[in-house]
Structure formats: structure tokens, C-alpha cells
């Protein structure tokens, strides 16, 4: 968190500002005016960084201490909110004065980003001196300083180091006041505006220092950690070539506001909330080992070093596993269930397409359909998967298309042989049965012939449509004498792939 002592960069900006003020007595050139504009912009950037850091401090305290220890944390939270209110109130006055500067200075020049009348030496003097706005601002600054310090415990009030204060000079011998030195005669408008920006920066730093001290009252020792463990957590040990390998390297028991220095192989990692993210190379296939080094500064200033255990990860070429759930073939005319997976990719990211047919499904489970016209041909199934928003081709597999085997014709559960006359009279259906086939599908008999031969009589032929005996055939079979012979042939079946094969003939002898 920014705040407290001024940084080297801030000290340099202040020194440059004093030098530029001295140079104003000699000449007000565009170079000097541009320098003031640059300092103003730099101060604005610094304010933005401090503001962002301060927001994180408030958020962290609200989500942890205020949530977990409300009885102790609430009074401190209220004091910090009061500090923010004091700072915001003073900042509003400065924003108002800047608006007046902009209006009196004919607005902003789009080329310079500065006031159109930025070199004018009367505008600031008129607003801040003649209209007494400078004296009011000085009083408000000192009043705000006193209010902020009063929020601290008595023991902490003498130790504040922020520079938010408006003092009259004591060694100039001119009798000039604070407002005269900063906004009086000879001060260009852009320089006066930079002074206001510096005061805004001082306000931000003062608020940050006060809030830090207030929140520190809850647990003065919470930033001192005496037991550490280095931990590295990779996203996985199996990586597809060309895809990123990531791992988190962090220090357990670390504070979210204290970022240790974390390196891998001598290279520093980006660290956020105490956690560094390592991205390993995956440009080539093989096994790779790495370990992280963590350096953390203790409360006494000592730097301790901790190392993770060596971690190994594998980089493999892109590949896919495509397997039929039943056989390594595709049967035409029926749905063929497939499972498709790829090492290193979640099932929901895998997609498949094919030539010569259609494929549907997701989550690793797919259904393949191929028409009868592809029997004897090959079809290709291509697999891809998504990783980090990109689609990666994982390869193509070829499959041979086969016809569903012809079924076996059966009557009364038999393919021929001795049969009881009662069974012949009772049964009525000729079935097409697919025996020992991996898929649970049905074939249907569409037509067949029945020939009945009684002893010493001429044969009778009946032509049946569908899979049942017609009335004439049923009547002929109802009361057959011993040793009569029944032929069932020219049996035709309808297959799922559109074929209509002729099945085996059956011969029965009445017993």
C-alpha cells in the first residue's frame, strides 16, 4: 500500500517542481510549461495507483476482519470511513477550484492537453489571492490534517509522516504567505493547477497512512509470519503438445497484501495475492522438471528463501481414442454407439465429425449412423477438442462399414425336424432371429411359402404375406396326420439397412 514516507519518484517530482518555480523568474517558455504539465500527469498517475491500493485495503478488511471479527473490527471500520470522508471533502474543494481554472483558462487545448491560457499569470492570482480562495484552501488543508491525526490513538499521532500541510514560509523575509508563494503574482495557470494536483496526491497519501494505522490496531502482529511452507500446484501433469502448462506457486499462511518474490529457473513470476503463476514450455514432446523458489521478507527485515519440491510434467503429441462400444466396425442401417475421449481434454470439450454418414452426441458419448449404400466402404471419424478458447485437431480414424448379418428363420423355436401336430396347429408366426449379435435389433419376415404334403396326397402350396400364416394355410395345418411333411421356404425378411434377403428353408415332419 502506498502511503507514509514519500517514494524516490515523488521526491524527484517535488524537487523538479521547486527548480521549475525558480526558472519561472527567468522565462515562461513552452518547455517549462510542458514540464509542469508532465509533473501534473505524473502526480495524477501516482494518485490513481494509491487510490487502487487503498480500495484493495478496504476490500480486504471488509471481507476478512469485518466479516470474521465484527465486534472488534466495526469501530475501526467506522474510523477508516471517517478518514475517507475527510479526505473526500477536501478533494471536492480542489476539484471545484480546478474547474474554475479550466473555465477561466478557456478550456483544454486538445494538442497540449493543457489549458488554452496555460501561460496566463493573472488567473490563478485573481481566484486564489484576490478572491481569498487560497486562504480558505490553506485553512481547509490544516483542518483536514488535524481531523485525520485525531482519528489515531494518542501513541500514533506523533509518528505520522504525510506531507498534507499548508505552512507560511518563515525564512523568505518577504512576509509572503503560503497562498502567495503557490498562487500569487507570476505563477502561470498550469503551475498553479499542478500545485492543486500535488495537494490531491498529498491527500491520498495521508488517507492511506491513516487508514493503514487504524486497521493495524486490530492485530499489530498479523503481518509477522514465522512458519512458512512452499507449495506448487500444477494444473495437471499430462499436457498436449502446443498447449500451455500452468501451475500455481504460492506460500501458505501468506498475507494477500504481501507478495513474496517467486522465481522458476531464475525467471521471476507475476505474483498476485501472494500467488505466482508458472507457465511451462510445451513446444516439444518429453518429460520436464521444474521447482519454484520463494523469497519472503520477515518483519525484522531478514529475507528467507524456500523451495518447492521438484515437479515433473509430460508433454505428449495430440491424440484421440476412438472406440466402438460393441465392435471395431460400423454396421449400416442401425445406430452405432461410440465413446470418444482424448487424454488431457475434458469430455465436454471433445467434438467429432465424419464422412459417409452422420454422428451426434456430446460428453464423450456419440451415435454413428451409416446408410446401406456404404456397405463394404470405409468412413472416417475426425476428432477435435477445445483448449484455452482454441480448437485443436486430434486426428482421424477409419472404420469399415459392414452389413448387419442375415437372421435365421425359425418356427416354434426350431429350424426344422420332428414337430407335434398340436404345435403346428397352435403356432402361427415365422420369425427372423439374429442370434449372437451384439446389437439388440429386430428383423421382420415379410413373406414366405408353406407347402403341406399329406401321405399319399398331392402337395398343397400356400403363399403368405407378412410373418403369419394366412387363413388357408392355418386351416391346412390344423389337423395333419402322422408323417405329414410341411415345407416353409422362400422366406424373405426386411433389414434395418434396407436389404430384403431370403432366409433359410425349414422342413418339419409331423410326429
MOWO-V416729 format. One record per pair of residues at least 4 apart in sequence whose ideal C-beta (glycine too) atoms are under 7 Angstrom apart, sorted by sequence separation. I is the first residue (numbers start at 1). GAP is how many residues later the second one is. D is the distance in whole Angstrom. If there is no record, write none. Layout:
# MOWO-V416729
<<I GAP D> <I GAP D>>
This chain:
# MOWO-V416729
<<6 4 4> <8 4 6> <9 4 7> <10 4 6> <11 4 6> <12 4 6> <13 4 6> <14 4 7> <15 4 7> <16 4 6> <17 4 6> <18 4 7> <19 4 6> <20 4 7> <23 4 7> <24 4 6> <28 4 6> <30 4 6> <31 4 7> <32 4 7> <33 4 7> <34 4 6> <35 4 7> <36 4 6> <37 4 6> <38 4 6> <39 4 6> <40 4 7> <41 4 7> <42 4 6> <43 4 6> <44 4 7> <45 4 7> <46 4 6> <47 4 6> <48 4 6> <49 4 6> <50 4 6> <51 4 6> <52 4 7> <53 4 7> <54 4 7> <55 4 6> <56 4 6> <57 4 6> <58 4 6> <59 4 6> <60 4 6> <61 4 5> <62 4 5> <63 4 6> <64 4 6> <65 4 5> <66 4 6> <69 4 5> <70 4 5> <73 4 6> <74 4 6> <75 4 7> <76 4 6> <77 4 6> <78 4 7> <79 4 7> <80 4 7> <81 4 6> <82 4 7> <83 4 6> <84 4 6> <85 4 6> <86 4 7> <87 4 6> <88 4 6> <90 4 7> <91 4 6> <92 4 6> <93 4 7> <94 4 6> <95 4 7> <96 4 7> <97 4 6> <98 4 6> <99 4 6> <100 4 6> <101 4 6> <114 4 5> <121 4 7> <122 4 6> <123 4 6> <124 4 6> <125 4 5> <126 4 5> <127 4 6> <132 4 6> <133 4 6> <134 4 6> <135 4 7> <136 4 6> <137 4 6> <138 4 7> <139 4 6> <140 4 6> <141 4 6> <142 4 7> <143 4 6> <144 4 6> <145 4 6> <146 4 6> <152 4 4> <172 4 6> <176 4 4> <178 4 6> <179 4 6> <180 4 4> <183 4 6> <187 4 5> <189 4 6> <190 4 7> <191 4 7> <192 4 7> <193 4 7> <194 4 6> <195 4 7> <196 4 7> <197 4 7> <198 4 6> <199 4 6> <200 4 7> <201 4 6> <202 4 6> <203 4 6> <204 4 6> <205 4 6> <206 4 6> <207 4 6> <208 4 6> <209 4 7> <210 4 6> <211 4 6> <212 4 6> <216 4 6> <239 4 6> <250 4 7> <254 4 6> <263 4 6> <271 4 7> <297 4 7> <298 4 5> <324 4 6> <345 4 5> <361 4 5> <370 4 5> <386 4 7> <410 4 6> <419 4 5> <421 4 6> <422 4 6> <423 4 6> <464 4 7> <469 4 4> <470 4 7> <471 4 6> <472 4 6> <473 4 6> <474 4 7> <480 4 4> <495 4 4> <6 5 5> <28 5 7> <61 5 6> <102 5 6> <108 5 7> <109 5 6> <125 5 7> <126 5 7> <128 5 5> <129 5 6> <152 5 5> <176 5 5> <187 5 5> <263 5 5> <264 5 6> <271 5 5> <324 5 7> <331 5 6> <345 5 6> <354 5 5> <361 5 4> <374 5 6> <386 5 6> <387 5 6> <410 5 6> <414 5 7> <419 5 6> <464 5 6> <469 5 5> <495 5 7> <102 6 7> <108 6 7> <109 6 7> <117 6 7> <127 6 5> <128 6 4> <239 6 5> <254 6 7> <263 6 7> <270 6 7> <297 6 5> <298 6 6> <330 6 5> <341 6 6> <353 6 7> <360 6 7> <361 6 5> <453 6 5> <464 6 5> <494 6 6> <495 6 7> <66 7 5> <108 7 7> <109 7 5> <169 7 6> <261 7 7> <262 7 5> <269 7 4> <270 7 6> <352 7 5> <359 7 5> <360 7 5> <384 7 5> <385 7 6> <408 7 7> <412 7 7> <434 7 7> <452 7 7> <493 7 7> <24 8 7> <65 8 4> <66 8 7> <149 8 5> <176 8 7> <269 8 6> <280 8 6> <295 8 6> <296 8 6> <342 8 6> <384 8 6> <451 8 5> <452 8 5> <462 8 6> <469 8 7> <492 8 6> <493 8 6> <23 9 6> <107 9 6> <168 9 5> <183 9 5> <251 9 5> <262 9 6> <269 9 6> <341 9 7> <359 9 5> <370 9 6> <384 9 5> <385 9 6> <434 9 6> <464 9 6> <477 9 7> <105 10 3> <106 10 4> <168 10 5> <280 10 6> <295 10 5> <340 10 6> <384 10 6> <451 10 5> <462 10 5> <492 10 6> <493 10 6> <66 11 5> <105 11 6> <106 11 5> <149 11 6> <167 11 6> <235 11 5> <260 11 7> <357 11 6> <358 11 5> <383 11 5> <412 11 5> <432 11 4> <462 11 4> <491 11 7> <20 12 6> <105 12 4> <166 12 5> <169 12 6> <183 12 7> <235 12 6> <259 12 4> <293 12 6> <294 12 5> <324 12 6> <325 12 5> <340 12 5> <357 12 6> <383 12 6> <432 12 6> <449 12 6> <450 12 4> <490 12 7> <491 12 4> <102 13 6> <105 13 7> <182 13 5> <234 13 4> <249 13 5> <325 13 6> <357 13 4> <432 13 5> <449 13 7> <101 14 7> <233 14 6> <260 14 7> <262 14 4> <264 14 5> <278 14 7> <293 14 5> <324 14 6> <325 14 6> <348 14 7> <350 14 6> <352 14 6> <354 14 7> <356 14 6> <382 14 5> <431 14 7> <449 14 6> <450 14 6> <462 14 7> <20 15 6> <105 15 7> <232 15 6> <233 15 5> <259 15 6> <348 15 6> <381 15 7> <412 15 4> <430 15 5> <20 16 6> <61 16 7> <258 16 7> <291 16 6> <292 16 4> <322 16 7> <323 16 6> <347 16 5> <380 16 5> <381 16 5> <411 16 7> <448 16 5> <460 16 6> <489 16 4> <232 17 5> <256 17 4> <291 17 5> <347 17 4> <357 17 7> <447 17 7> <488 17 7> <105 18 6> <256 18 6> <291 18 7> <322 18 5> <356 18 5> <380 18 5> <381 18 7> <430 18 5> <447 18 5> <487 18 7> <488 18 4> <104 19 5> <145 19 5> <231 19 6> <255 19 7> <291 19 5> <411 19 5> <450 19 7> <144 20 7> <145 20 6> <249 20 6> <254 20 4> <291 20 6> <320 20 7> <321 20 5> <378 20 5> <379 20 6> <446 20 7> <487 20 6> <230 21 6> <231 21 6> <289 21 5> <290 21 6> <321 21 7> <356 21 7> <378 21 7> <409 21 6> <410 21 5> <17 22 6> <101 22 7> <289 22 7> <320 22 5> <357 22 5> <359 22 7> <378 22 6> <379 22 6> <445 22 4> <485 22 7> <486 22 5> <16 23 6> <101 23 7> <104 23 7> <141 23 6> <142 23 7> <228 23 6> <229 23 5> <251 23 6> <289 23 5> <319 23 7> <341 23 5> <356 23 4> <409 23 6> <410 23 5> <444 23 6> <450 23 5> <141 24 7> <142 24 6> <228 24 7> <250 24 6> <288 24 7> <319 24 7> <340 24 6> <355 24 6> <377 24 5> <452 24 5> <485 24 6> <141 25 4> <228 25 6> <250 25 4> <265 25 7> <287 25 6> <288 25 6> <339 25 6> <354 25 6> <355 25 5> <376 25 7> <407 25 4> <408 25 5> <452 25 7> <13 26 6> <227 26 6> <250 26 7> <264 26 6> <339 26 6> <340 26 6> <354 26 6> <375 26 6> <407 26 5> <454 26 7> <455 26 6> <483 26 7> <484 26 4> <100 27 6> <248 27 6> <249 27 5> <287 27 6> <288 27 7> <316 27 7> <354 27 5> <374 27 5> <375 27 7> <407 27 5> <408 27 6> <454 27 6> <483 27 6> <138 28 4> <225 28 5> <264 28 5> <338 28 5> <354 28 7> <375 28 5> <455 28 6> <482 28 6> <13 29 6> <225 29 7> <248 29 6> <249 29 6> <286 29 6> <352 29 6> <353 29 5> <405 29 7> <455 29 7> <13 30 7> <262 30 6> <263 30 5> <285 30 5> <337 30 6> <338 30 6> <352 30 7> <454 30 5> <480 30 5> <246 31 6> <247 31 5> <284 31 7> <285 31 6> <336 31 7> <352 31 5> <370 31 5> <453 31 7> <223 32 6> <246 32 7> <262 32 5> <285 32 6> <335 32 5> <336 32 4> <405 32 6> <452 32 7> <453 32 5> <246 33 5> <280 33 7> <282 33 5> <350 33 6> <351 33 5> <245 34 7> <260 34 5> <261 34 4> <335 34 6> <452 34 6> <223 35 7> <244 35 5> <245 35 4> <260 35 6> <350 35 5> <10 36 7> <97 36 6> <260 36 4> <349 36 5> <407 36 4> <431 36 7> <450 36 7> <451 36 4> <245 37 5> <349 37 4> <404 37 7> <430 37 5> <164 38 4> <244 38 6> <330 38 6> <332 38 5> <429 38 5> <450 38 6> <163 39 5> <164 39 6> <243 39 6> <332 39 6> <333 39 5> <429 39 5> <138 40 5> <162 40 7> <242 40 6> <330 40 5> <332 40 5> <345 40 4> <428 40 5> <448 40 6> <449 40 6> <138 41 6> <241 41 6> <342 41 7> <428 41 5> <449 41 5> <164 42 4> <332 42 6> <345 42 7> <448 42 6> <162 43 5> <239 43 5> <249 43 4> <251 43 5> <332 43 5> <340 43 6> <342 43 5> <448 43 4> <93 44 7> <135 44 6> <162 44 4> <241 44 6> <448 44 7> <134 45 3> <251 45 6> <447 45 5> <428 46 7> <445 46 6> <446 46 5> <2 47 6> <3 47 7> <93 47 6> <162 47 5> <446 47 6> <2 48 4> <161 48 7> <445 48 5> <446 48 5> <134 49 5> <160 49 6> <330 49 6> <444 49 6> <90 50 6> <129 50 6> <443 50 5> <444 50 5> <2 51 5> <90 51 7> <128 51 6> <129 51 7> <443 51 7> <1 52 5> <342 52 5> <425 52 6> <443 52 6> <1 53 7> <424 53 5> <425 53 5> <90 54 5> <129 54 6> <425 54 7> <446 54 7> <128 55 4> <129 55 6> <251 55 7> <441 55 6> <1 56 6> <424 56 6> <156 57 5> <86 58 5> <125 58 6> <141 58 7> <148 58 6> <152 58 7> <430 58 6> <124 59 5> <125 59 6> <151 59 6> <249 59 6> <322 59 6> <421 59 5> <125 60 6> <232 60 5> <86 61 5> <152 61 6> <322 61 6> <430 61 6> <432 61 4> <86 62 6> <125 62 7> <148 62 5> <230 62 7> <424 62 7> <124 63 5> <151 63 7> <320 63 4> <121 64 7> <128 64 7> <153 64 7> <230 64 5> <247 64 7> <83 65 6> <121 65 6> <124 65 5> <121 66 6> <123 66 5> <121 67 6> <83 68 6> <120 68 7> <124 68 3> <228 68 7> <245 68 6> <82 69 6> <119 69 5> <120 69 5> <330 69 5> <332 69 5> <118 70 6> <329 70 6> <334 70 6> <118 71 5> <329 71 6> <330 71 5> <331 71 6> <332 71 6> <333 71 6> <432 71 6> <79 72 5> <117 72 6> <118 72 4> <329 73 5> <331 73 5> <115 74 5> <239 74 6> <241 74 6> <318 74 6> <320 74 4> <37 75 7> <115 75 6> <224 75 4> <239 75 7> <241 75 7> <319 75 6> <320 75 5> <322 75 4> <37 76 7> <114 76 5> <223 76 7> <230 76 4> <232 76 4> <237 76 5> <238 76 6> <239 76 5> <240 76 6> <241 76 5> <318 76 5> <319 76 6> <37 77 5> <230 77 6> <231 77 7> <234 77 6> <237 77 6> <241 77 6> <318 77 7> <411 77 6> <228 78 6> <230 78 5> <238 78 7> <240 78 5> <232 79 5> <234 79 6> <409 82 5> <105 84 5> <33 85 6> <33 86 6> <407 86 6> <424 86 7> <101 88 6> <415 89 7> <419 89 4> <421 89 5> <416 90 4> <419 90 7> <28 91 6> <101 91 7> <404 91 6> <415 91 6> <416 91 5> <417 91 7> <418 91 6> <419 91 6> <420 91 6> <101 92 5> <404 92 6> <416 92 6> <419 92 7> <404 93 6> <418 93 5> <403 94 6> <409 94 4> <98 95 6> <406 95 5> <408 95 7> <409 95 5> <411 95 6> <403 96 7> <407 96 7> <408 96 6> <406 97 7> <409 97 6> <98 98 6> <97 99 6> <94 102 5> <240 104 5> <94 105 6> <238 105 6> <239 105 6> <334 105 6> <94 106 6> <238 106 5> <334 107 6> <331 108 7> <91 109 6> <327 111 6> <91 112 6> <326 112 4> <90 113 6> <326 113 6> <87 116 5> <87 119 7> <87 120 4> <375 122 7> <84 123 6> <83 124 6> <372 125 4> <372 126 4> <83 127 5> <372 127 6> <83 128 6> <80 131 5> <83 131 7> <80 134 5> <79 135 5> <80 135 6> <76 138 5> <76 139 6> <76 141 6> <76 142 6> <243 144 5> <244 144 6> <73 145 6> <72 146 6> <240 147 7> <240 152 7> <37 153 6> <40 153 6> <44 153 6> <47 153 6> <51 153 6> <54 153 7> <65 153 6> <36 154 5> <40 154 4> <43 154 5> <47 154 5> <50 154 5> <54 154 5> <57 154 6> <61 154 5> <33 155 6> <36 155 5> <39 155 6> <43 155 6> <46 155 6> <50 155 6> <5 156 5> <4 157 5> <6 157 7> <33 157 5> <40 157 5> <47 157 5> <54 157 7> <36 158 5> <43 158 5> <50 158 6> <57 158 7> <28 160 6> <24 162 6> <333 162 7> <334 162 5> <333 163 4> <24 164 7> <333 164 3> <332 165 4> <333 165 6> <24 167 7> <17 177 7> <60 196 6> <60 197 6> <3 202 5> <2 203 7> <3 205 3> <4 205 5> <2 206 6> <3 206 4> <1 207 6> <3 209 6> <1 211 6> <1 256 7>>
